[in-house]
Amino acid sequence: MPMQPEPASDAPSTQTPSDNAGTWLADATQVAKALAGPSVAPLDELGVIQVEGEDAAAFLHGQLTNDVRSLAGGKAQLDGYCTPKGRLLAIFLHLRIGASHLLVAPAGIVPALARRLSVYVLRSKVRVVDASAKWALFGAFGRGAAQALASCADLLGSAEVPMQEWSVTECTAGWLARLRSAPGAVDRLLLACPRSTAASLLERAAACGMNVVEPAAWWSAQIAAGEPAVFAATQERYVPQMLNLDALGAVNFKKGCYPGQEVVARTQYLGKLRRHLSIGHAEAARIGDDVFEDGKAEPIGSVVLAATSPVGGVDALFEGTDPAEGARLRVGAANGPVLSLRELPYGRGVAA
């Protein structure tokens, strides 16, 4: 059925983002259980900016790091949003659904981002609103999640679960997008419904055999996928390449101008950047924690995203320079917990 959300409101979101946004801790046994079977988690920590109007694609093309003009209906992609100095204000999951462009980001930064985008609309035929009070978001993930959703006619109606990554379908509940798969969580899907039906959506998902879980397991899977996020605590700290957005296909180096484009392009073509995103595991870690190499007093990086690991302890995405071969890393302090490296699920450099 066509997407028919309630009329957009310019009122602030009613969500209350976590004070610890960027760090999600839970019982490791429960995280492992959530990833082992079909699970659904409410993601109140995410918000939505809705952009509409006949100039919407052209407007966003001139604001974001990726190619928006080529984003077809029923597709999704990652976009960066930068300051004029090339520093990231946000990483958006950008969905094109009919005439609407939906930009998903942490709820704590969405209101300010929506206001900032609105400033640049000028005479364009575009409407930008914080739609976080309208849409409730859920992560559907874990082994068998797609199959469980496919069996739930109350949620999908006649729609099918999208099988290709970065595909979006409209359904009875609202809309459903398949994201990048992750080791240990092949199915990663984002499901949305009008906020007024959020409670019944969880009931219907549970009736279809899905475990209703806390969001830590969802963020653990996102870390395994090597996908970063920018929160209030980390805004304006990184250029896109520091968070592997080039490798993730979130930067188009052939498109025209956007805020920070000169800095991002110069960083790419001069090839001087030695900082990038890695995955690590430690007994404890939180967003913003410094990362140290043994024997060095100054940090070589910092934690971007952290969540309880299904094997215990914490998995983390961290940005920084490569340590010396064989060097041991620590997190939080020069004598803090050991941070062991994990392999990224994609190669570095510009994605094909």
Phi, psi and omega per residue, in radians:
M1 nan 2.628 -3.116
P2 -1.106 2.601 3.094
M3 -1.203 2.114 -3.115
Q4 -2.292 1.261 3.126
P5 -1.231 2.871 3.036
E6 -1.122 2.714 3.127
P7 -0.928 2.413 -3.108
A8 -1.130 2.580 3.121
S9 -2.144 2.492 3.080
D10 -1.510 0.003 -3.130
A11 -1.197 2.641 3.117
P12 -1.053 2.680 3.102
S13 -1.064 2.548 3.078
T14 -1.553 -0.019 3.139
Q15 -1.238 2.662 3.052
T16 -2.061 1.642 -3.101
P17 -1.069 2.635 3.125
S18 -1.126 2.444 3.051
D19 -1.148 -0.348 -3.119
N20 -1.805 0.527 -3.108
A21 -0.946 2.236 -3.107
G22 1.905 -0.230 3.080
T23 -2.314 2.161 -3.140
W24 -2.205 2.019 -3.091
L25 -2.032 2.468 -3.128
A26 -2.751 -3.137 3.053
D27 -1.253 2.216 -3.069
A28 -1.070 -0.607 3.127
T29 -1.093 -0.699 3.129
Q30 -1.221 -0.622 3.074
V31 -1.105 -0.786 3.126
A32 -1.081 -0.722 3.130
K33 -1.123 -0.704 -3.134
A34 -1.117 -0.671 -3.127
L35 -1.342 -0.401 -3.085
A36 -1.406 -0.319 -3.110
G37 -2.404 3.004 3.141
P38 -1.128 2.167 -3.054
S39 -2.354 2.736 3.054
V40 -2.393 2.362 -3.107
A41 -2.259 2.291 3.022
P42 -1.198 2.356 -3.093
L43 -2.041 1.166 3.141
D44 -1.163 -0.255 3.130
E45 -1.369 -0.017 3.090
L46 -1.892 2.530 3.078
G47 -2.179 3.038 -3.044
V48 -2.359 2.287 2.944
I49 -1.812 2.252 3.138
Q50 -1.901 2.214 -3.116
V51 -2.120 2.192 -3.088
E52 -2.428 2.895 3.134
G53 2.134 2.771 -3.039
E54 -1.151 -0.354 3.104
D55 -1.752 0.192 -3.010
A56 -1.037 -0.832 -3.096
A57 -1.105 -0.794 -3.134
A58 -1.129 -0.681 3.130
F59 -1.094 -0.883 -3.111
L60 -1.185 -0.535 3.094
H61 -1.055 -0.575 -3.138
G62 -1.521 0.015 -3.119
Q63 -2.017 -0.490 -2.973
L64 -1.935 2.843 -3.026
T65 -1.356 -0.298 -3.056
N66 -1.780 2.994 3.121
D67 -1.420 1.837 -3.111
V68 -1.531 -0.579 -3.108
R69 -1.046 -0.512 -3.117
S70 -1.591 -0.016 -3.138
L71 -1.337 1.934 -3.077
A72 -1.449 2.807 3.044
G73 -1.038 2.497 -3.123
G74 1.389 0.267 3.138
K75 -2.213 2.839 3.117
A76 -2.425 2.828 3.090
Q77 -2.792 2.947 3.006
L78 -1.674 2.409 3.090
D79 -2.265 2.543 2.937
G80 -1.737 2.651 3.068
Y81 -2.248 2.065 -2.949
C82 -2.034 2.799 2.919
T83 -1.350 2.942 3.054
P84 -1.017 -0.350 3.099
K85 -1.539 0.116 3.080
G86 1.427 0.200 -3.136
R87 -1.625 2.411 -3.028
L88 -1.267 2.208 2.959
L89 -1.604 -0.470 -3.091
A90 -2.878 2.720 2.858
I91 -2.041 2.055 -3.108
F92 -1.724 2.422 2.753
L93 -1.490 1.983 -3.002
H94 -1.843 2.039 3.141
L95 -1.968 2.379 3.068
R96 -1.879 1.958 -3.120
I97 -2.211 1.836 -3.057
G98 1.077 -2.225 3.136
A99 -1.552 -0.019 -3.055
S100 -1.708 2.465 2.951
H101 -1.896 2.108 3.140
L102 -1.933 2.206 -3.119
L103 -1.967 1.966 -3.081
V104 -1.752 2.271 -3.128
A105 -2.702 2.950 3.086
P106 -0.933 2.334 -3.027
A107 -1.045 -0.542 -3.092
G108 -1.120 -0.410 -3.118
I109 -1.892 -0.116 -3.063
V110 -1.100 -0.809 -3.099
P111 -1.000 -0.775 -3.138
A112 -1.189 -0.623 3.102
L113 -1.150 -0.719 3.121
A114 -1.103 -0.715 3.107
R115 -1.141 -0.714 -3.117
R116 -1.115 -0.795 3.102
L117 -1.063 -0.695 -3.114
S118 -1.070 -0.569 -3.135
V119 -1.040 -0.565 -3.041
Y120 -1.643 0.052 3.125
V121 -1.140 -0.739 3.132
L122 0.923 -2.109 -3.091
R123 -1.652 0.060 3.126
S124 -1.139 2.598 3.103
K125 -1.487 1.370 -3.031
V126 -2.489 2.509 3.031
R127 -2.198 2.178 -3.136
V128 -2.030 2.148 3.134
V129 -2.391 2.608 2.968
D130 -1.368 1.880 -3.087
A131 -1.764 0.345 -3.076
S132 -1.124 -0.510 3.131
A133 -1.345 -0.180 -3.096
K134 -1.661 -0.730 -3.033
W135 -1.842 2.313 2.955
A136 -1.759 2.310 -3.071
L137 -1.954 2.536 -3.122
F138 -2.422 2.475 3.000
G139 -1.657 2.206 3.039
A140 -1.935 2.113 -2.961
F141 -2.789 -3.141 -3.130
G142 1.613 2.859 -3.097
R143 -1.028 2.165 3.100
G144 1.487 0.161 -3.096
A145 -1.111 -0.751 -3.120
A146 -1.117 -0.717 3.137
Q147 -1.129 -0.715 3.129
A148 -1.118 -0.742 3.106
L149 -1.114 -0.686 -3.120
A150 -1.089 -0.461 -3.133
S151 -1.508 -0.051 -3.034
C152 -1.785 1.490 -3.100
A153 -1.106 -0.504 3.137
D154 -1.101 -0.472 -3.138
L155 -1.638 -0.711 -3.011
L156 -1.663 -0.486 -3.020
G157 1.137 -2.252 3.139
S158 -1.571 -0.029 -3.114
A159 -1.309 2.767 3.091
E160 -1.938 2.665 3.067
V161 -1.173 2.208 3.119
P162 -1.089 2.341 -3.088
M163 -1.726 -0.390 3.128
Q164 -1.612 2.424 3.069
E165 -1.030 2.505 3.127
W166 1.181 0.481 3.028
S167 -1.886 2.572 -3.076
V168 -2.254 2.427 3.062
T169 -2.295 2.525 3.014
E170 -1.472 2.515 -3.078
C171 -2.529 3.126 -3.122
T172 -1.013 -0.730 -3.116
A173 -1.176 -0.737 -3.090
G174 2.941 -1.538 3.023
W175 -2.660 2.782 -3.044
L176 -2.444 2.247 -3.117
A177 -2.176 2.379 3.045
R178 -1.650 2.211 -3.124
L179 -1.768 -3.093 3.115
R180 -1.072 2.328 3.097
S181 -1.240 2.841 -3.109
A182 -2.384 2.598 3.020
P183 -0.956 2.202 -3.129
G184 1.512 -0.100 3.121
A185 -2.659 1.268 -3.074
V186 -1.023 -0.731 3.122
D187 -1.572 2.022 3.007
R188 -2.290 1.904 -3.086
L189 -2.256 2.491 3.080
L190 -1.873 2.157 -3.079
L191 -2.018 2.406 -3.126
A192 -2.300 2.584 3.052
C193 -2.569 2.836 3.020
P194 -0.994 2.472 -3.036
R195 -1.038 -0.489 -3.136
S196 -1.166 -0.325 -3.118
T197 -1.913 0.217 -3.052
A198 -1.067 -0.774 -3.096
A199 -1.113 -0.735 -3.130
S200 -1.214 -0.504 3.098
L201 -1.104 -0.761 3.120
L202 -1.105 -0.677 3.110
E203 -1.112 -0.742 -3.134
R204 -1.192 -0.652 3.108
A205 -1.151 -0.724 3.112
A206 -1.105 -0.654 3.121
A207 -1.147 -0.387 3.116
C208 -1.631 0.222 3.043
G209 1.587 0.234 -3.138
M210 -1.635 2.419 3.067
N211 -1.349 2.277 3.053
V212 -1.564 2.039 -2.973
V213 -2.257 2.962 3.056
E214 -1.334 2.796 -3.007
P215 -1.269 -0.206 -3.085
A216 -0.971 -0.681 -3.122
A217 -1.159 -0.610 3.086
W218 -1.082 -0.792 -3.117
W219 -1.246 -0.517 3.028
S220 -1.074 -0.730 3.106
A221 -1.172 -0.632 3.111
Q222 -1.137 -0.682 3.077
I223 -1.099 -0.748 3.114
A224 -1.067 -0.535 3.097
A225 -1.366 -0.160 3.130
G226 1.279 0.450 -3.100
E227 -1.795 2.059 -3.118
P228 -1.451 3.015 2.986
A229 -2.491 2.706 3.076
V230 -1.932 2.225 3.127
F231 -1.988 3.069 -3.117
A232 -0.975 -0.648 -3.088
A233 -1.240 -0.298 -3.061
T234 -2.108 0.170 3.081
Q235 -1.106 2.500 3.065
E236 1.118 0.407 3.110
R237 -1.760 -0.421 -2.968
Y238 -2.269 2.496 2.861
V239 -1.455 2.760 -3.012
P240 -0.943 -0.691 -3.095
Q241 -1.149 -0.443 3.102
M242 -1.116 -0.454 3.140
L243 -1.882 0.364 3.067
N244 1.113 0.408 -3.137
L245 -1.156 -0.439 3.050
D246 -1.169 -0.770 3.134
A247 -1.187 -0.482 -3.127
L248 -1.520 0.055 3.105
G249 1.294 0.405 -3.098
A250 -1.718 0.036 3.102
V251 -2.233 2.227 3.067
N252 -1.857 2.020 -3.058
F253 -1.539 0.035 -3.137
K254 -1.863 -0.112 -3.095
K255 -1.433 3.057 -3.122
G256 -1.377 -2.801 -2.985
C257 -1.272 2.629 2.987
Y258 -2.725 2.841 -3.133
P259 -0.945 2.181 3.125
G260 1.493 0.047 -3.031
Q261 -1.048 -0.691 -3.117
E262 -1.111 -0.731 3.135
V263 -1.154 -0.791 -3.121
V264 -1.094 -0.764 -3.136
A265 -1.170 -0.755 -3.132
R266 -1.107 -0.688 3.096
T267 -1.051 -0.679 -3.112
Q268 -1.248 -0.865 -2.961
Y269 -1.445 -0.410 3.047
L270 -1.376 -0.363 3.058
G271 1.109 0.481 -3.076
K272 -1.680 -0.148 -3.097
L273 -1.284 2.231 -3.138
R274 -2.019 0.236 -3.118
R275 -1.949 2.472 -3.123
H276 -2.778 -3.136 -3.072
L277 -1.676 2.420 3.085
S278 -2.350 2.898 3.069
I279 -1.926 2.379 3.096
G280 -2.430 2.937 3.118
H281 -2.331 2.353 -3.131
A282 -2.551 2.930 3.069
E283 -1.142 -0.585 -3.140
A284 -2.698 2.560 3.078
A285 -2.947 2.624 3.111
R286 -2.422 2.754 3.089
I287 -0.957 2.378 3.121
G288 1.555 -0.229 3.105
D289 -1.062 2.425 3.056
D290 -1.291 2.638 3.060
V291 -1.993 2.285 -3.076
F292 -2.076 2.625 2.949
E293 -1.745 2.333 -3.130
D294 -0.891 2.299 3.102
G295 1.622 -0.054 3.136
K296 -2.062 2.355 -3.097
A297 -1.411 -0.491 -3.105
E298 -1.642 2.451 3.138
P299 -1.171 2.630 3.070
I300 -1.789 -0.064 -3.132
G301 -3.104 -2.953 -3.135
S302 -2.682 2.743 -3.105
V303 -1.352 2.313 -3.113
V304 -1.758 -0.607 -3.077
L305 -2.746 2.393 -3.112
A306 -2.469 2.498 3.108
A307 -2.709 2.680 3.109
T308 -0.982 2.356 3.122
S309 -1.510 2.571 3.098
P310 -1.146 -0.256 3.111
V311 -1.773 0.161 -3.098
G312 1.699 2.786 -3.048
G313 1.273 -2.713 -3.038
V314 -2.310 2.363 2.946
D315 -1.670 2.538 -3.065
A316 -2.515 2.500 2.863
L317 -1.632 2.274 3.109
F318 -2.373 2.586 -3.124
E319 -1.843 2.462 3.086
G320 2.945 -3.039 3.104
T321 -1.487 2.796 3.097
D322 -1.204 2.337 3.058
P323 -1.285 2.875 3.050
A324 -1.103 2.635 -3.114
E325 -1.018 2.225 3.130
G326 1.448 -0.072 -3.114
A327 -1.250 2.618 3.098
R328 -1.719 2.417 3.141
L329 -1.804 2.645 3.050
R330 -2.340 2.731 -3.072
V331 -2.191 2.450 3.080
G332 1.628 -0.605 3.131
A333 -2.886 2.856 -3.129
A334 -1.067 -0.424 3.085
N335 -1.986 0.400 -3.102
G336 -1.348 -3.012 -3.130
P337 -1.009 2.533 3.093
V338 -1.166 2.376 3.109
L339 -1.956 1.888 -3.114
S340 -1.633 2.420 -3.086
L341 -1.326 2.487 2.998
R342 -2.044 2.758 -3.083
E343 -1.420 2.356 3.028
L344 -1.203 2.568 3.123
P345 -1.455 0.178 3.111
Y346 -2.604 2.826 3.129
G347 -1.444 2.796 3.072
R348 -1.421 2.811 -3.123
G349 1.763 3.117 -3.066
V350 -1.200 2.246 3.130
A351 -1.185 2.564 3.119
A352 -1.223 nan nan
